[in-house]
Amino acid sequence: MKEGIHPKTYPVLFVDGDHQWTGVSTNKTATTKSVDGVDHYVVNLEISAYTHPFYTGQKRLVDTAGRVEKFMRRYGTQVEKQNAKAAEKNK
């Protein structure tokens, strides 16, 4: 890697409720916590893979129809009316 072009990274402790894990980040915070003798900056998260409903299984994403089918279901009658008006106008 080239010297001097990469941002400085710091040891970070990510906290999401009861879950904590260490990592590195370019962000620093005012609070620190010692983990295994190393001071880590504490970053509080509102949501992560531990608490997000999609990852915890509390919410399921079901897409049974594509985008075009959803559009036609919602606005199909309006589109048909516009096409009929345009066809009559061209006669």
DSSP file (Angstrom, degrees, kcal/mol; ACC not computed):
  #  RESIDUE AA STRUCTURE BP1 BP2  ACC     N-H-->O    O-->H-N    N-H-->O    O-->H-N    TCO  KAPPA ALPHA  PHI   PSI    X-CA   Y-CA   Z-CA
    1    1 A M              0   0    0      0, 0.0     2,-0.1     0, 0.0     5,-0.0   0.000 360.0 360.0 360.0 146.9    0.0    0.0    0.0
    2    2 A K    >   -     0   0    0      1,-0.1     3,-0.6     2,-0.0     4,-0.3  -0.460 360.0-118.1 -70.0 142.3    1.1    3.5   -0.7
    3    3 A E  T 3  S+     0   0    0      1,-0.2    -1,-0.1    -2,-0.1     0, 0.0  -0.598  86.8  13.0 -81.0 140.9    2.2    5.5    2.4
    4    4 A G  T 3  S+     0   0    0     -2,-0.3    -1,-0.2     2,-0.1    -2,-0.0   0.436 101.7  87.1  82.6   1.1    0.4    8.6    3.4
    5    5 A I    <   +     0   0    0     -3,-0.6    -2,-0.1     2,-0.1    -1,-0.1   0.603  69.5  81.9-107.3 -12.5   -2.7    8.4    1.3
    6    6 A H  S    S-     0   0    0     -4,-0.3    -2,-0.1     1,-0.1     3,-0.1  -0.689  83.9-109.9 -94.6 144.7   -5.0    6.2    3.6
    7    7 A P        -     0   0    0      0, 0.0     2,-0.3     0, 0.0    -1,-0.1  -0.352  39.1-100.4 -69.5 153.5   -7.0    7.7    6.5
    8    8 A K        -     0   0    0     18,-0.1     2,-0.3    -2,-0.0     0, 0.0  -0.558  38.7-151.4 -75.2 134.7   -5.9    6.9   10.0
    9    9 A T        -     0   0    0     -2,-0.3    17,-0.2    -3,-0.1    19,-0.0  -0.799   7.4-160.1-109.7 152.8   -7.9    4.2   11.6
   10   10 A Y  E     -A   25   0A   0     15,-3.2    15,-2.0    -2,-0.3     2,-0.3  -0.918  30.0 -98.5-128.7 151.9   -8.6    3.7   15.3
   11   11 A P  E     -A   24   0A   0      0, 0.0    30,-2.4     0, 0.0     2,-0.4  -0.565  48.2-170.5 -70.7 133.4   -9.7    0.7   17.4
   12   12 A V  E     -Ab  23  41A   0     11,-3.1    11,-2.4    -2,-0.3     2,-0.6  -0.958  23.7-148.7-131.1 143.2  -13.5    1.0   18.0
   13   13 A L  E     -Ab  22  42A   0     28,-3.3    30,-2.5    -2,-0.4     2,-0.4  -0.953  19.2-153.2-109.7 111.8  -16.0   -0.8   20.2
   14   14 A F  E     -Ab  21  43A   0      7,-3.0     7,-1.9    -2,-0.6     2,-0.5  -0.723  11.2-165.3 -86.0 131.9  -19.4   -0.9   18.5
   15   15 A V  E     +Ab  20  44A   0     28,-2.6    30,-3.3    -2,-0.4     2,-0.4  -0.977  18.0 168.9-124.7 124.5  -22.3   -1.1   21.0
   16   16 A D  E >   -A   19   0A   0      3,-2.9     3,-2.0    -2,-0.5     2,-0.4  -0.815  67.6 -66.5-132.6  91.9  -25.9   -2.0   20.0
   17   17 A G  T 3  S-     0   0    0     -2,-0.4    -1,-0.1    28,-0.3    30,-0.0  -0.513 120.1  -9.0  66.6-119.3  -27.9   -2.7   23.1
   18   18 A D  T 3  S+     0   0    0     -2,-0.4     2,-0.4    -3,-0.1    -1,-0.3   0.562 120.5  90.4 -86.4  -9.5  -26.5   -5.8   24.8
   19   19 A H  E <   +A   16   0A   0     -3,-2.0    -3,-2.9     2,-0.0     2,-0.3  -0.715  50.2 175.1 -95.5 137.4  -24.2   -6.6   21.8
   20   20 A Q  E     +A   15   0A   0     -2,-0.4     2,-0.3    -5,-0.2    -5,-0.2  -0.996   2.8 167.5-137.8 141.8  -20.7   -5.3   21.6
   21   21 A W  E     -A   14   0A   0     -7,-1.9    -7,-3.0    -2,-0.3     2,-0.2  -0.988  26.8-124.2-151.3 154.2  -17.9   -6.0   19.0
   22   22 A T  E     +A   13   0A   0     -2,-0.3     2,-0.3    -9,-0.2    -9,-0.2  -0.626  39.7 136.3 -99.3 156.8  -14.6   -4.5   18.2
   23   23 A G  E     -A   12   0A   0    -11,-2.4   -11,-3.1    -2,-0.2     2,-0.4  -0.912  46.8 -88.7-169.6-167.1  -13.4   -3.2   14.9
   24   24 A V  E     +A   11   0A   0     -2,-0.3     2,-0.3   -13,-0.2   -15,-0.0  -0.944  40.2 164.3-124.8 149.4  -11.6   -0.3   13.3
   25   25 A S  E     -A   10   0A   0    -15,-2.0   -15,-3.2    -2,-0.4    -2,-0.0  -0.971  45.4-125.0-154.5 163.2  -12.9    2.9   12.0
   26   26 A T  S    S+     0   0    0     -2,-0.3     2,-0.2   -17,-0.2   -18,-0.1   0.537  86.3  94.5 -87.9  -8.2  -11.8    6.4   11.0
   27   27 A N        -     0   0    0    -17,-0.1     2,-0.3    14,-0.1   -17,-0.2  -0.601  57.0-164.1 -86.2 144.4  -14.3    7.9   13.5
   28   28 A K        -     0   0    0     -2,-0.2     2,-0.3   -16,-0.0   -16,-0.1  -0.947   4.7-164.1-121.8 148.6  -13.3    8.9   17.0
   29   29 A T        -     0   0    0     -2,-0.3    14,-0.1     2,-0.3    13,-0.0  -0.775  31.9-113.0-124.5 172.5  -15.7    9.5   19.9
   30   30 A A  S    S+     0   0    0     -2,-0.3     2,-0.3    12,-0.1    -1,-0.1   0.765  95.8  70.8 -77.1 -25.8  -15.3   11.2   23.3
   31   31 A T        -     0   0    0     11,-0.3    11,-2.2     2,-0.0     2,-0.3  -0.720  61.7-175.3 -97.7 144.0  -15.9    8.0   25.3
   32   32 A T  E     -C   41   0A   0     -2,-0.3     2,-0.3     9,-0.2     9,-0.2  -0.922   8.3-166.0-131.6 158.5  -13.4    5.2   25.5
   33   33 A K  E     -C   40   0A   0      7,-2.4     7,-2.9    -2,-0.3     2,-0.5  -0.992  23.7-122.5-144.8 138.9  -13.4    1.7   27.0
   34   34 A S  E     -C   39   0A   0     -2,-0.3     2,-0.5     5,-0.2     5,-0.2  -0.715  28.0-179.1 -86.8 125.6  -10.5   -0.6   27.6
   35   35 A V  E >  S-C   38   0A   0      3,-2.9     3,-1.7    -2,-0.5    -2,-0.0  -0.980  74.2 -18.7-126.3 117.0  -10.8   -4.0   26.0
   36   36 A D  T 3  S-     0   0    0     -2,-0.5    -1,-0.1     1,-0.3     3,-0.1   0.853 128.8 -52.2  54.3  38.6   -8.0   -6.5   26.6
   37   37 A G  T 3  S+     0   0    0      1,-0.2     2,-0.5     0, 0.0    -1,-0.3   0.468 117.9 109.4  81.6   2.2   -5.7   -3.7   27.6
   38   38 A V  E <   - C   0  35A   0     -3,-1.7    -3,-2.9    -5,-0.0     2,-0.4  -0.944  69.2-127.2-113.9 130.1   -6.3   -1.6   24.5
   39   39 A D  E     - C   0  34A   0     -2,-0.5     2,-0.4    -5,-0.2    -5,-0.2  -0.632  29.8-169.7 -76.3 126.0   -8.4    1.6   24.7
   40   40 A H  E     - C   0  33A   0     -7,-2.9    -7,-2.4    -2,-0.4     2,-0.3  -0.918  24.2-120.0-115.1 141.0  -11.2    1.6   22.1
   41   41 A Y  E     -bC  12  32A   0    -30,-2.4   -28,-3.3    -2,-0.4     2,-0.6  -0.647  32.5-127.5 -75.3 136.9  -13.5    4.5   21.1
   42   42 A V  E     -b   13   0A   0    -11,-2.2     2,-0.6    -2,-0.3   -11,-0.3  -0.784  24.5-172.7 -94.6 122.0  -17.1    3.6   21.9
   43   43 A V  E     -b   14   0A   0    -30,-2.5   -28,-2.6    -2,-0.6     2,-0.4  -0.960  13.0-149.6-114.9 114.5  -19.6    4.0   19.0
   44   44 A N  E     -b   15   0A   0     -2,-0.6     2,-0.4   -30,-0.2   -28,-0.2  -0.712  13.3-160.3 -85.7 130.5  -23.2    3.5   20.0
   45   45 A L        -     0   0    0    -30,-3.3   -28,-0.3    -2,-0.4     3,-0.1  -0.871  18.8-156.6-111.6 143.1  -25.4    2.2   17.2
   46   46 A E  S    S+     0   0    0     -2,-0.4     2,-0.3     1,-0.3    -1,-0.1   0.820  83.1  11.2 -82.7 -33.4  -29.2    2.4   17.0
   47   47 A I        +     0   0    0      5,-0.0    -1,-0.3   -30,-0.0     2,-0.3  -0.999  66.6 154.3-148.6 142.5  -29.5   -0.6   14.7
   48   48 A S    >>  -     0   0    0     -2,-0.3     4,-2.4    -3,-0.1     3,-0.7  -0.820  62.8 -74.7-149.0-172.8  -27.3   -3.4   13.5
   49   49 A A  T 34 S+     0   0    0     -2,-0.3    -2,-0.0     1,-0.2     0, 0.0   0.744 127.3  60.2 -65.0 -21.9  -27.5   -6.9   12.2
   50   50 A Y  T 34 S+     0   0    0      1,-0.1    -1,-0.2     6,-0.0    -3,-0.0   0.818 120.7  21.3 -73.9 -30.5  -28.2   -8.0   15.8
   51   51 A T  T <4 S+     0   0    0     -3,-0.7    -2,-0.2     4,-0.0    -1,-0.1   0.538  89.5 113.5-117.8  -9.3  -31.4   -5.9   16.2
   52   52 A H    >X  -     0   0    0     -4,-2.4     4,-2.0     1,-0.1     3,-0.6  -0.477  65.6-133.7 -69.0 131.8  -32.6   -5.2   12.6
   53   53 A P  H 3>>S+     0   0    0      0, 0.0     6,-1.6     0, 0.0     5,-0.9   0.810 102.8  56.9 -57.8 -32.3  -36.0   -6.9   12.0
   54   54 A F  H 345S+     0   0    0      1,-0.2     3,-0.2     2,-0.2     7,-0.1   0.913 113.2  39.1 -65.9 -40.9  -34.9   -8.3    8.6
   55   55 A Y  H <45S+     0   0    0     -3,-0.6    -1,-0.2     1,-0.2    -6,-0.1   0.758 114.2  53.3 -81.6 -25.2  -31.9  -10.1   10.1
   56   56 A T  H  <5S-     0   0    0     -4,-2.0    -1,-0.2    -5,-0.0    -2,-0.2   0.587 109.8-118.5 -86.6  -9.3  -33.6  -11.2   13.3
   57   57 A G  T  <5S+     0   0    0     -4,-0.9    -3,-0.2     2,-0.3    -2,-0.1   0.503  83.1 116.3  88.0   3.9  -36.5  -12.9   11.4
   58   58 A Q  S   <S+     0   0    0     -5,-0.9     2,-0.4    -6,-0.2    -4,-0.2   0.759  79.4  36.3 -76.0 -24.4  -39.2  -10.7   12.9
   59   59 A K  S    S-     0   0    0     -6,-1.6     2,-0.4    -7,-0.1    -2,-0.3  -0.994  74.0-155.7-131.6 135.3  -40.0   -9.2    9.5
   60   60 A R        -     0   0    0     -2,-0.4     2,-0.7    -3,-0.1    -6,-0.1  -0.892  10.9-140.5-113.7 141.4  -40.0  -10.9    6.2
   61   61 A L        +     0   0    0     -2,-0.4     2,-0.5    -7,-0.1    -2,-0.0  -0.884  25.2 178.0 -99.8 112.6  -39.5   -9.4    2.8
   62   62 A V        +     0   0    0     -2,-0.7     2,-0.7     2,-0.0    -2,-0.0  -0.960   9.9 179.1-120.7 116.2  -41.9  -11.1    0.3
   63   63 A D        +     0   0    0     -2,-0.5    -2,-0.0     1,-0.1     3,-0.0  -0.869  11.0 162.9-116.1  95.3  -41.9   -9.8   -3.3
   64   64 A T        +     0   0    0     -2,-0.7     2,-0.3     2,-0.1    -1,-0.1   0.711  64.9  40.8 -87.9 -20.2  -44.4  -11.9   -5.2
   65   65 A A  S    S-     0   0    0      1,-0.0    -1,-0.0     2,-0.0     2,-0.0  -0.919  82.7-117.0-127.6 154.2  -44.8   -9.6   -8.1
   66   66 A G     >  -     0   0    0     -2,-0.3     4,-2.0     1,-0.1     5,-0.2  -0.164  37.4 -95.9 -79.0 178.9  -42.3   -7.5  -10.1
   67   67 A R  H  > S+     0   0    0      1,-0.2     4,-2.4     2,-0.2     5,-0.2   0.888 122.4  50.9 -64.9 -41.5  -42.3   -3.7  -10.4
   68   68 A V  H  > S+     0   0    0      1,-0.2     4,-2.7     2,-0.2    -1,-0.2   0.918 110.3  49.6 -65.8 -42.4  -44.2   -3.6  -13.6
   69   69 A E  H  > S+     0   0    0      1,-0.2     4,-2.1     2,-0.2    -1,-0.2   0.900 111.2  49.4 -64.0 -40.3  -47.0   -5.9  -12.3
   70   70 A K  H  X S+     0   0    0     -4,-2.0     4,-1.9     2,-0.2    -1,-0.2   0.913 112.0  48.8 -64.0 -42.4  -47.3   -3.7   -9.1
   71   71 A F  H  X S+     0   0    0     -4,-2.4     4,-3.3     1,-0.2     5,-0.3   0.937 112.3  47.6 -62.3 -46.7  -47.5   -0.6  -11.2
   72   72 A M  H  X S+     0   0    0     -4,-2.7     4,-1.7     1,-0.2     5,-0.2   0.860 109.7  53.5 -65.7 -34.3  -50.1   -2.1  -13.5
   73   73 A R  H  < S+     0   0    0     -4,-2.1    -1,-0.2    -5,-0.2    -2,-0.2   0.898 118.2  35.9 -66.0 -39.4  -52.2   -3.3  -10.6
   74   74 A R  H  < S+     0   0    0     -4,-1.9    -2,-0.2    -5,-0.2    -1,-0.2   0.920 138.0  14.5 -78.2 -46.3  -52.2    0.2   -9.0
   75   75 A Y  H  X S+     0   0    0     -4,-3.3     4,-2.1    -5,-0.2    -3,-0.2   0.230  88.9 110.5-119.4  12.0  -52.5    2.4  -12.1
   76   76 A G  H  X S+     0   0    0     -4,-1.7     4,-2.4    -5,-0.3     5,-0.2   0.870  79.2  51.6 -60.7 -40.6  -53.4    0.0  -14.9
   77   77 A T  H  > S+     0   0    0     -5,-0.2     4,-2.2     1,-0.2    -1,-0.2   0.885 109.9  50.2 -66.2 -37.1  -57.0    1.4  -15.4
   78   78 A Q  H  > S+     0   0    0      2,-0.2     4,-2.2     1,-0.2    -1,-0.2   0.904 110.9  48.9 -65.7 -41.0  -55.6    4.9  -15.6
   79   79 A V  H  X S+     0   0    0     -4,-2.1     4,-2.3     2,-0.2    -2,-0.2   0.907 110.6  50.8 -65.5 -41.8  -53.1    3.9  -18.3
   80   80 A E  H  X S+     0   0    0     -4,-2.4     4,-2.3     1,-0.2    -2,-0.2   0.902 109.8  50.4 -63.1 -40.9  -55.8    2.0  -20.2
   81   81 A K  H  X S+     0   0    0     -4,-2.2     4,-2.3     2,-0.2    -1,-0.2   0.910 110.8  48.8 -63.3 -42.6  -58.0    5.1  -20.2
   82   82 A Q  H  X S+     0   0    0     -4,-2.2     4,-2.2     1,-0.2    -2,-0.2   0.897 111.6  49.6 -64.7 -40.0  -55.2    7.4  -21.4
   83   83 A N  H  X S+     0   0    0     -4,-2.3     4,-2.0     2,-0.2    -1,-0.2   0.887 110.5  50.3 -65.7 -38.7  -54.4    4.9  -24.2
   84   84 A A  H  X S+     0   0    0     -4,-2.3     4,-2.2     2,-0.2    -2,-0.2   0.915 110.9  48.9 -66.3 -42.0  -58.1    4.8  -25.2
   85   85 A K  H  X S+     0   0    0     -4,-2.3     4,-2.1     1,-0.2    -2,-0.2   0.907 111.9  49.0 -62.6 -42.4  -58.3    8.6  -25.3
   86   86 A A  H  X S+     0   0    0     -4,-2.2     4,-1.5     1,-0.2    -1,-0.2   0.871 110.0  51.6 -66.3 -36.3  -55.1    8.8  -27.4
   87   87 A A  H  X S+     0   0    0     -4,-2.0     4,-0.6     2,-0.2    -2,-0.2   0.907 111.3  46.9 -67.4 -41.9  -56.5    6.2  -29.8
   88   88 A E  H >< S+     0   0    0     -4,-2.2     3,-0.7     1,-0.2    -2,-0.2   0.873 110.2  53.6 -66.5 -37.1  -59.8    8.1  -30.3
   89   89 A K  H 3< S+     0   0    0     -4,-2.1    -1,-0.2     1,-0.2    -2,-0.2   0.848 106.9  51.7 -66.7 -33.9  -57.9   11.3  -30.8
   90   90 A N  H 3<        0   0    0     -4,-1.5    -1,-0.2     1,-0.2    -2,-0.2   0.615 360.0 360.0 -79.4 -12.2  -55.8    9.8  -33.6
   91   91 A K    <<        0   0    0     -3,-0.7    -1,-0.2    -4,-0.6    -2,-0.1   0.484 360.0 360.0 -72.5 360.0  -58.8    8.5  -35.5
